[in-house]
Amino acid sequence: MDIPPKTVRELYRTMVIIRAFEEKVQDLYARGHIPGLAHLYIGEEAIAAGVCANLGDKDYITSTHRGHGHVIAKGALLKPMMAELYGKETGYCKGKGGSMHIADVNLGILGANGIAGGGLPIAVGAGLSCKMKHPGQVAVCFFGDASSNNGTFHESLNFAAVHKLPVVFVCENNGFGISVSQAQHQAIIDISIRAAGYGMPGVTVDGNDVLTVYLAAGEAIDRARRGEGPTLLECKTYRWRGHHEGDPNQGGRYRSKEDIQAWVENCPIKRFEQYLTKNKVMTKKQMQAVWEEVESEINESIEFAEQSPFPPLSEMYQDVLA
Amino acid sequence: MSRIITYAQALNEALAYCMDQDDSVFIMGEDVGRYGGIFQVTAGLQDRFGVDRVMDTPISEAAFVGGAVGAAMTGMRPVVEIMFIDFITVAMDMVVNQMAKMHFMFGGRAKVPMVIRVNIGAGRGTAAQHSQSFHAIFQHIPGIKIAMPSTPHDAKGMLIEAIQDDNPVLFVEHKKMYIDKGEVPEEAYTVPIGKAKVVRPGKDITVVATLNMVAKALTVAEEMAAQGVDMEVIDLRSLCPLDREAVLASVRKTGTLITADEGCHTGNMGAELAALVAEQALDSLQAPIVRVAGPDTPVAFSPPLEQAYIPSEQDIKDAVARVLEYL
């Protein structure tokens, strides 16, 4: 594997930021500091990190309701992000979007999206822009297993394929659409087989293996950059937490503790740490330093969010029209 | 210099002008390419601007409306054609939850400069799923401008304005008007979206109309003038922004309001104007507000039933007669 050590260390750091950020959000949410809904990405970090490590600022992503990991991996800053979760004026969306709508067009983040399957056509549109005006740039669309049953999936993959758009469709198969398991919502195991129906390559990878994700996404993204069209990349993973914070017993009504435990043991970060140690890329001490550094960065973001003001009520009437 | 061309040709000129001026403008839709669009609005544009900029899409409204949202957010100015407004329902998430929300939801950091062209209206024998006039639904969704040009002149000027606008614009045409002819300047110009136009000043009765109801109201106004009734006819031209001041000023002058729009009666544009006047000019009213609208039914296919559906000049005359009882 010819991945530069610098990239490998960055992958690790990105995963750690996402994990630590989400764990902090979990705690802040439980203590009533963060209002609304929080859909945590814990357990799925390898996908956002592995995919986005192949992207530059000029490439685009569309994200989902479970979007914190994607936007962090795409380069979102923690302070305006945390402030947005708090609904504060200094947030990415001036507090008007919240957890499900974090966006920064300048970083190519076309928004997390509260509608399951809502991001797919938007990624197609970004792909159209790239094809018409910015050859070499790509759009990556994150969506879940359950969204692959939405009509937008079919329309978007077909559209992107027939027009050879530079779009990579990354399906994060975490096994559940809220409470409904994959076996209950579709009669297939590998979602990537659907790619054949659109005339594009379909690949399924272990979504908890960051290097595998990185390489598979890299191949699909390079193909898109070369103008050879879209790919459907399915990354199998698992959602450790409930659908949202507040889902009783982390989804205990519809899945067993043993299943959750098995996936917790398959932790993408733990597995990567073993790889890093074994291959002498990073020492335990270096890894510990990353956690500490990240921890303090996140604490700063919390302080920033808590000290920021809420938007004035007049803000409600701004930005309805441009 | 002006010449007489059709409403469809006027729209075509606006599209050609904008595509010529700005290479970020492109067209997507079903059969808009070689076919020229079901009503020939995009005729000849693919030959002139190429297949990438005048793009035939699969029958996938959600994909191409949502695609326009994504393209607009990333620097393009897409113009999409929905063949009949009836078909926009299959792209409703993209219109309501995506297109209309992005600018606000992202704190003003994203812009969605796109146009969705639709047509409304019964009268071509196209039955219940190709004849609806439910444009007023979109008035209920903050974040969408709604343009409704009633003449070839306004069609050209408002479409150029819509394409150059940084907001999403729902551009509502009437399928019976595409062959209407009128004077249209050859050069480019814009007509604002959000400014109603007093097309016939009068002092006795106010009629606020949209699209082809404007011409019907004008015909009635000329007839009534012969009987000594001076009607003021306002072309509303846009549901959002809604030119409340123009409507209120006229109602305060005449003490009356008749609305005329082809959408079915309940919840149509007239309902909003009636509420506006009730809230802000009730003390000016000398007669009940009367709404001329389609009936609360789907559009039937059978020709006599379809004709009975369409709000007519007679319906406007009946409304005027009702108002006159109070004056």
Interface residues (C-beta under 8 A of the other chain):
Chain A: Y60 T62 G91 Y92 C93 K94 G95 K96 G97 H101 A103 D104 V105 N106 L110 G111 N113 G114 I115 G118 L120 P121 I122 A123 V124 G125 A126 G127 L128 S129 C130 K131 M132 K133 A139 G151 T152 E155 S156 N158 F159 V162 H163 Q318 D319 V320 L321 A322
Chain B: D23 S24 F26 D52 R53 M55 T57 P58 S60 A62 A63 F64 V65 G66 G67 A68 V69 G70 A71 A72 M73 T74 G75 M76 P78 V90 D93 M94 N97 Q98 M102 H103 F104 M105 F106 G107 G108 R109 A110 K111 P113 P142 G143 K145 D166 N167 P241
